Amino acid sequence: MTELGLSLLLASFLLLLGASAGRLRFLAVECGSSRVRQALCLVLLLGVLALTVVHPLVAGLPGPRPFRPLGLGELFVGHFVLVAFLAAWWLATRRPPLRRFLVWPRRRSLEALRAGVRAGIVGWFLAVLGTGTLASLVGLFYSEVSPPEPPEALLWLVGLPFAERLLVIGVAMTVEEAFFRAFLQPRIGLVPSSLLFAVAHFSYGLPFLVVGVSIVSFVLGVLFRRTRHILACIIAHGTFDAIQLLLVLPILARFVR
């Protein structure tokens, strides 16, 4: 079976789990009573989960692969899929007000910005603490395990020009939060949406990094629940990525290379 076929199969399984847990009731609410419209919404949801959430996991299962440097446009293929999905869903559900659809209230933007910066810094410290604790426990019980090296993909990413790294941060923090927090979390809940966010970043190829991303994802989910403002999550996500891509990883890359 091809990677795409397996991704579709696993995404279908996720949707079945969600339906059995009552997490897909929003389909009938947002897509109306029309079976055709509901089917369209279901196909859209299946496609976006398969391509942007499950496929990174499937692609990483066979083991490490030789890294190929990507073009700048290739970096944003997944984000383009997310934007296309959000636009299609907005149209299929009869174009609700964009501010409501994206959970961006007219007020409290300054407060949300401040909360986002704080949460991004706290999330980074918690992620470092969590991954460091896990690495220490693994080293304690399995002393023969050597410290993991940063994936080539991350080392290549931090080697990009400063402006391109800023672009990567800007696209990731905006598009990913619009999908995982503004769209998914109100519909399927904090825990499932946070776990899906972590799975979508499995292509990093390093379990410790996935643990860190999982911690940050839950921090973002809690922040969204408290503020009900997607701007807070966008700023928090951007703060975390900026610390990693502009400060920490460039320093780490000097020692590795």
N, C-alpha and C positions, 0 to 999 in steps of 0.2 A: 504494500500500500504506500502511496506517495505521502510526503509530508503534509501536503494540503488536504488530502483525503483523511488522514489521521487527525489533523487539526479540526476538520469539520465534524468528524465522529466524536471527538472528545468535547467539542463545543456543544454538540447536540446532547451529550450526556449531562453536561453542566446545566443546560436548559431544562432537562427532565428533572434533575435534582431540584432546581429552583421552582419548577411547577409543583412538585410533590410537597415542597416546603411552603407553598403559598406565596412565593416571592414574585410571581409573574402576573399577579392580579392587575397590575397597572396596564397591561396590554388591553384589557377590555375597557378600562376607564379612559385611556388616552386615545386608543385607536377606534373607539366606537363599537357599535353592534355589528357592523359590516364584517362578514367573514373574510372577504377579500382584503379589506384594510388591515384586519388583524393578522392575516397570513403575511401580508407585506411587511408589517412591523416585526413579525417573528423572523422572517428571512433576513431583514436588516440586522436584527440583534444577533442572529446566528453568524452572519458574515463577519461582523465587527469583532465578535469574540474569537472566532476562528483565526482571523488574520492578525489581530493585534494583541491578543491575550494568550491563546493556546499555542499558536505557531512558534513563538520564541521558546516555549518549553519543549515542544516537539523537536525543533531544530537543534536544541542542545542535548537531547537524550543520547544520541549515538556516541558522544564524547567530543573532546576538543577537535576543532578543525583548523586547518591553516588559515590565518587571518589575511584577508584581502582588504587593503585600504579602500575606503568608499569615497565616492564623489559627494560633494556637499548635498546635492539633491537627493541622493540615496539615503542619507541620514534621516530624511523627513518623510519617507514613504509611509511609515506607520502613522505618522501624525496627519498626513493627507487623508488616509483612510478614516481616521477619527473625525476629522472636520467634515468629510463627505457624509459620514454616517449621521452626525449631528444635524447637518443641513437637511438630509433626507428625512430624518425623524421629525424635524420641525415642520417640514412641508406635509408629511403624511398625517400629522396630528393637527392639521388645520391652522398652522402658524400661530401658536400662542404668543403673547407678548415676550419679546426677547429677554427683557430684564427678569421676568418670572421664569422663563425657560432656563436661563443661565444662572439663576439665583444671585442676582446682582441688585440688591435694593438701592433705592435712590439715596438713602441716608446712610450714615455711619461708615462712609468710605475711609475717612482718616483713622477712625478707631480700628477698622479692619486691617488697614495697612500696618499699624503699630503691632496689632496682635499677630499678624503674619510674620513680621521680622522676629518677634520674640519666639514664636513657635518654631521658626526655621532654625534658630540658634539652639534652642532646647532640643529639637529633633536631631540635630547633628550630634550634640553631646550624647544623647541617649543611644544613637546608632553606634557611635564609637565605643561607648561603654558596653553595649550589648554584644557587638562583634568581638571586642577585646575579651570579654568574659567567656564567650563561647570558644574562642581560639585558645585561651588559657586552659579551659577544661579539656579540650581535645588534646592539647599538649601534655596535660597531666596524666591522662589515661593512655595516651598513645604517643609515647615519647619519640618513637621512630618517625613520626610524621613531620616532615619538614614544613617550615612556614610557607604558606601559599604566595606565589608571585602574582603581581597585578596582571590581569589579562592584557594581551597585546592590543585589544580594541580600546581599552581605556588609556593605555600609554600613547596610542596613536591620537586619541581624542584630545588629550592634553597638549599634544604637539601641534595642534591646529593654531593658526593665527588668533590673536586675542579677539578680534572682531567676530570671527567665525564661532569661537566658543561662546561669546555673548549671544549670538544668534541661536545657537543650540539651546542655551539656557532659556532664552525668551520664548522659543517655540514650545519646548518641553513643558515649562511651567504653566503656560496658558492653555495649550491644547489638552494636555493630560489631565489637568484639574477640571477643565470643562467637561470632560467625559467621565472620569472616575468619581469625581466629587459632585459636580452640579447635576450630572445626568444619572449615574448609577446609584450613588449612595441614597438619595431620597426614594429610589424605587426598590432597591433590593436590600438596603441596610448597610450599616457601617462595617461590620466584620466581613461579609462577602465581598463588598467593593474593595476593601483594603487588601484582602487576600488576592483578588484578581489583579490589582495593581502590582503586587509583588511578583506574581507569576509572569506578568507581562515584561518584567525586567530580568527574567531568568537567563536571557541570552548573554548576560555578563560572563557567565561561565565560571563563577566563583561562589560557592555556597555562603561564605561569610558575607559577601556583598549583598546577597539576596536577603540574609537576615537583617542587615542594616536597612535595606530598602523596606522590608516588612515593618520595622519599627517606625521608620519615618512615615510610612503609609498610615499606620494607626494614629500617629500624632496628627497628621493632616485630617484624618476622618473625625477625630475628636474635636479638632479646631472648627471644622465645618459644622458639626452638630451644635457647638456652642455659639458660633457667630452667625450662622445661616447667611454667610456672605462669601461668595466664591473668591472675591478679591483677597481675603485673608489667606486662603489656601494657595492662591497663585503666588503671593509674596513669600509665603513660607517655603513653598517648593523652590522658588527662585533663589531664596537665601541659602537653602541647603545646597543646591547645585552650584551656586557661586563659590561657596566655601570649598567644595570639593574640586571643582574644575579650575578655579582661578588661584587657589591657595594650596590646599593639601596635596592633591595629586601631582601638580608640577614639582613640588619639593620632593615627593616620593620618587618621581620619575628620574630625578638626578642621581639618586643612589642606586636605582635599579640598572640604569644604563651605564 
